[in-house]
């Protein structure tokens, strides 16, 4: 995550899971998550399931693990395939923000852990006071306002938003996105998917939707000219600017070059509009 932030990534899609660590690795605690181990195993490709079970053993908690200490880990579907303790990852985010006081990070969560436990992890990482708390009745704050208030982490969740945790925002009240499921660039669409027409931010889901994720499959998605054209196409079709791009294996192309060019165009348009407004005021 530190490398991603240093490379310019400002949107992190995180999947917190319950897991139990042992000498062999981290086992997923399906019972605490309310998921069925057998259903998850049956949904995994056979070679992926075999790889996970070679690493840690049978996916899910085994005999004798029930009494071990649980913690929140960042995993992709099952923690046996690889896991990072969430508090460690958040500490990395905090250290980056300390080094870069003008930056803002968005964290979009697919939760398998309840908000109370997630708040505990943010507190443990020393970040609770930096979490933005948006008022749904007011316009979104600018990035500058978030920096000035030192509330530079915006947390959104796909589900389970709870007003008891004002930092834990209903993601699709604020974000509308494009469909999931494209495995090739020809299958990408700008059609509405989640969120409402009034959700103020537009996010492109822009990766090869394969499991396990494959770096090579994402190369066509991350070509600079193609990405810029897709952003412009979706902006035309949805009649609003693209604010967030969700990508996988971002270093397999020129995602950052495309984003830099798009941002530079927006800054130039803004400066032109400001100059025109100042000219009108002087003439008036």
C-alpha positions as CSV (number, residue, x, y, z in Angstrom):
1,X,0.0,0.0,0.0
2,X,2.9,2.4,0.7
3,X,4.2,1.8,-2.8
4,X,0.8,2.4,-4.3
5,X,0.4,5.7,-2.4
6,X,3.8,6.9,-3.3
7,X,3.0,6.1,-7.0
8,X,0.0,8.3,-6.8
9,X,-2.9,6.0,-6.0
10,X,-5.5,7.7,-3.7
11,X,-8.3,5.2,-3.8
12,X,-7.9,2.0,-1.9
13,X,-10.5,-0.8,-2.3
14,X,-10.1,-2.9,0.9
15,X,-11.8,-6.2,1.9
16,X,-11.6,-6.6,5.7
17,X,-12.1,-10.2,6.9
18,X,-12.0,-12.1,10.1
19,X,-8.9,-14.3,10.3
20,X,-6.9,-16.4,12.7
21,X,-3.1,-16.5,12.4
22,X,-1.0,-19.6,12.9
23,X,2.5,-20.7,12.0
24,X,1.2,-21.8,8.6
25,X,-0.6,-18.6,7.7
26,X,-4.0,-16.9,8.2
27,X,-7.2,-19.0,8.2
28,X,-10.5,-17.3,7.4
29,X,-13.1,-17.3,10.2
30,X,-16.2,-17.9,8.1
31,X,-18.4,-18.3,11.2
32,X,-17.6,-14.8,12.5
33,X,-18.3,-13.4,9.0
34,X,-21.6,-15.2,8.6
35,X,-20.4,-17.0,5.5
36,X,-20.6,-20.6,4.6
37,X,-17.2,-22.3,4.2
38,X,-18.5,-24.9,1.7
39,X,-20.3,-22.3,-0.5
40,X,-17.1,-20.2,-0.6
41,X,-15.0,-23.3,-1.4
42,X,-17.4,-24.4,-4.2
43,X,-17.3,-20.9,-5.7
44,X,-13.5,-20.9,-6.0
45,X,-11.8,-22.2,-9.1
46,X,-10.4,-25.7,-8.3
47,X,-6.7,-24.7,-8.8
48,X,-7.2,-21.7,-6.6
49,X,-8.8,-23.7,-3.8
50,X,-5.9,-26.2,-4.1
51,X,-3.3,-23.5,-3.9
52,X,-5.0,-22.0,-0.8
53,X,-5.1,-25.4,0.9
54,X,-1.5,-26.1,0.0
55,X,-0.5,-22.9,1.8
56,X,-2.5,-23.1,5.0
57,X,-4.5,-26.3,5.0
58,X,-8.3,-26.7,4.6
59,X,-9.7,-23.2,4.2
60,X,-11.5,-21.9,7.2
61,X,-10.7,-22.6,10.9
62,X,-9.5,-26.1,11.8
63,X,-9.8,-28.0,15.0
64,X,-8.1,-26.2,17.9
65,X,-8.1,-22.8,16.1
66,X,-11.4,-21.7,17.5
67,X,-9.9,-20.5,20.7
68,X,-7.1,-18.5,19.1
69,X,-7.2,-14.7,18.9
70,X,-9.0,-13.3,16.0
71,X,-8.1,-10.1,14.2
72,X,-9.2,-8.2,11.1
73,X,-7.1,-8.9,8.0
74,X,-7.2,-7.6,4.5
75,X,-7.8,-10.6,2.2
76,X,-9.3,-11.3,-1.2
77,X,-12.2,-13.8,-0.8
78,X,-10.2,-16.1,1.5
79,X,-7.3,-15.2,3.8
80,X,-5.5,-18.5,3.0
81,X,-4.4,-16.9,-0.4
82,X,-2.7,-14.0,1.4
83,X,-3.5,-11.6,4.2
84,X,-2.3,-8.3,5.6
85,X,-3.2,-7.3,9.1
86,X,-5.6,-4.3,8.6
87,X,-4.1,-2.2,11.4
88,X,-0.6,-2.6,9.8
89,X,-1.9,-1.4,6.4
90,X,-3.7,1.5,8.0
91,X,-0.6,2.5,9.9
92,X,1.2,2.7,6.5
93,X,-1.6,5.0,5.3
94,X,-1.2,7.2,8.4
95,X,2.6,7.4,7.9
96,X,2.1,8.4,4.3
97,X,-0.3,11.2,5.2
98,X,2.1,12.4,7.9
99,X,4.8,12.7,5.2
100,X,2.4,14.3,2.8
101,X,0.1,16.8,4.6
102,X,-1.7,18.0,1.5
103,X,-2.9,14.6,0.4
104,X,-6.4,12.9,0.8
105,X,-7.0,9.2,0.6
106,X,-10.4,7.5,-0.1
107,X,-10.9,4.0,1.3
108,X,-13.8,2.0,-0.2
109,X,-14.6,-1.1,1.9
110,X,-16.3,-4.4,1.0
111,X,-17.1,-5.4,4.6
112,X,-17.1,-8.8,6.1
113,X,-16.5,-7.2,9.6
114,X,-18.9,-5.0,11.5
115,X,-18.5,-1.2,11.9
116,X,-17.6,-1.4,15.6
117,X,-14.6,-3.7,14.9
118,X,-13.5,-1.6,12.0
119,X,-13.6,1.5,14.2
120,X,-11.4,-0.4,16.7
121,X,-8.9,-1.0,14.0
122,X,-8.8,2.6,12.9
123,X,-8.3,3.7,16.5
124,X,-5.6,1.1,16.9
125,X,-3.9,2.6,13.8
126,X,-4.2,6.1,15.2
127,X,-6.4,7.3,12.4
128,X,-9.8,7.8,14.0
129,X,-9.4,11.6,14.3
130,X,-8.5,11.9,10.6
131,X,-11.6,10.2,9.3
132,X,-14.0,12.6,7.5
133,X,-17.6,12.8,8.7
134,X,-19.8,14.1,5.9
135,X,-23.1,15.8,6.3
136,X,-25.5,14.2,3.8
137,X,-27.5,17.4,3.7
138,X,-24.5,19.5,2.6
139,X,-22.4,19.5,-0.6
140,X,-19.3,17.4,-0.5
141,X,-16.3,19.3,1.0
142,X,-13.5,20.2,-1.3
143,X,-10.1,18.4,-1.0
144,X,-8.7,21.7,0.3
145,X,-11.4,21.8,3.1
146,X,-10.6,18.3,4.0
147,X,-6.9,19.1,4.3
148,X,-7.6,22.3,6.3
149,X,-9.7,20.3,8.8
150,X,-7.1,17.5,8.8
151,X,-9.9,15.0,8.0
152,X,-8.0,13.5,5.1
153,X,-9.4,10.0,5.0
154,X,-12.8,9.4,3.5
155,X,-14.2,5.9,4.3
156,X,-17.0,4.5,2.2
157,X,-18.7,1.1,2.5
158,X,-20.6,-1.0,0.1
159,X,-23.1,-2.0,2.8
160,X,-23.8,-1.8,6.5
161,X,-23.4,1.9,6.9
162,X,-24.5,2.9,10.5
163,X,-25.3,6.4,11.7
164,X,-23.7,5.4,15.0
165,X,-20.4,5.6,13.1
166,X,-20.5,8.9,11.3
167,X,-17.2,8.3,9.5
168,X,-18.6,5.1,7.9
169,X,-20.4,6.4,4.9
170,X,-22.9,4.7,2.7
171,X,-20.7,4.4,-0.4
172,X,-23.4,4.3,-3.0
173,X,-25.2,7.3,-1.5
174,X,-22.0,9.2,-2.6
175,X,-20.8,7.1,-5.6
176,X,-22.4,5.8,-8.7
177,X,-20.4,3.4,-10.8
178,X,-20.2,1.2,-13.9
179,X,-20.9,-2.5,-14.3
180,X,-18.6,-5.2,-12.9
181,X,-17.8,-8.4,-14.8
182,X,-15.8,-7.3,-17.8
183,X,-13.0,-9.8,-18.6
184,X,-11.9,-8.0,-21.8
185,X,-11.9,-4.3,-22.7
186,X,-14.6,-5.0,-25.3
187,X,-17.0,-5.9,-22.5
188,X,-16.6,-2.6,-20.6
189,X,-19.7,-0.4,-20.3
190,X,-20.6,3.0,-19.1
191,X,-24.1,2.0,-18.1
192,X,-25.3,2.8,-14.5
193,X,-24.8,0.0,-12.0
194,X,-24.8,0.8,-8.3
195,X,-25.6,4.1,-6.7
196,X,-28.3,6.6,-7.6
197,X,-28.6,9.3,-10.3
198,X,-28.0,11.9,-7.6
199,X,-24.9,10.2,-6.1
200,X,-22.3,13.0,-6.7
201,X,-19.2,10.9,-7.6
202,X,-18.7,8.7,-10.6
203,X,-16.4,5.7,-10.4
204,X,-15.3,3.5,-13.3
205,X,-14.8,-0.2,-12.6
206,X,-11.9,-0.7,-14.9
207,X,-10.2,-4.1,-14.6
208,X,-10.3,-7.6,-15.9
209,X,-12.8,-9.3,-13.6
210,X,-11.0,-12.6,-13.2
211,X,-10.3,-14.7,-10.1
212,X,-7.6,-15.0,-9.2
213,X,-6.6,-11.6,-10.6
214,X,-4.1,-11.7,-13.4
215,X,-1.6,-9.0,-14.1
216,X,-1.3,-9.7,-17.9
217,X,-5.1,-9.6,-18.4
218,X,-5.1,-6.0,-17.2
219,X,-2.5,-4.7,-19.6
220,X,-5.1,-3.8,-22.3
221,X,-7.2,-2.0,-19.7
222,X,-4.3,0.3,-18.6
223,X,-3.1,1.7,-21.9
224,X,-3.1,5.5,-21.6
225,X,-5.0,6.4,-24.7
226,X,-7.6,3.8,-24.2
227,X,-8.2,4.8,-20.6
228,X,-8.5,8.5,-21.5
229,X,-11.0,7.7,-24.2
230,X,-13.1,5.5,-21.9
231,X,-13.2,8.3,-19.3
232,X,-14.3,10.8,-21.9
233,X,-16.9,8.4,-23.3
234,X,-18.4,7.7,-19.8
235,X,-18.4,11.4,-19.0
236,X,-20.5,12.0,-22.2
237,X,-22.9,9.1,-21.5
238,X,-23.4,9.8,-17.8
239,X,-23.2,13.6,-18.2
240,X,-20.9,14.1,-15.2
241,X,-17.1,14.0,-14.6
242,X,-15.4,10.7,-13.7
243,X,-13.9,11.1,-10.2
244,X,-12.7,7.7,-9.3
245,X,-11.1,4.9,-11.3
246,X,-10.9,1.4,-9.8
247,X,-8.1,-0.6,-11.4
248,X,-6.2,-3.8,-10.8
249,X,-2.5,-4.2,-11.3
250,X,-2.2,-0.5,-11.9
251,X,1.5,-0.8,-12.7
252,X,0.9,-2.9,-15.8
253,X,0.2,0.2,-18.0
254,X,0.1,3.9,-17.7
255,X,-2.8,4.6,-15.4
256,X,-1.0,7.4,-13.7
257,X,-0.1,9.1,-16.9
258,X,-3.7,9.0,-18.0
259,X,-4.9,10.4,-14.7
260,X,-2.3,13.1,-14.8
261,X,-3.4,14.2,-18.3
262,X,-7.1,14.2,-17.3
263,X,-6.4,16.2,-14.2
264,X,-4.2,18.7,-16.0
265,X,-7.1,19.3,-18.5
266,X,-9.5,19.9,-15.6
267,X,-7.2,22.4,-13.9
268,X,-6.7,24.2,-17.2
269,X,-10.5,24.4,-17.7
270,X,-11.0,25.7,-14.2
271,X,-8.3,28.3,-14.6
272,X,-9.8,29.4,-17.9
273,X,-13.2,29.7,-16.2
274,X,-11.8,31.7,-13.3
275,X,-10.0,34.1,-15.7
276,X,-13.2,34.6,-17.7
277,X,-15.2,35.3,-14.6
278,X,-12.6,37.9,-13.4
279,X,-12.7,39.6,-16.8
280,X,-16.5,39.9,-16.6
281,X,-16.3,41.4,-13.1
282,X,-13.7,44.0,-14.2
283,X,-15.9,44.9,-17.2
284,X,-18.9,45.1,-15.0
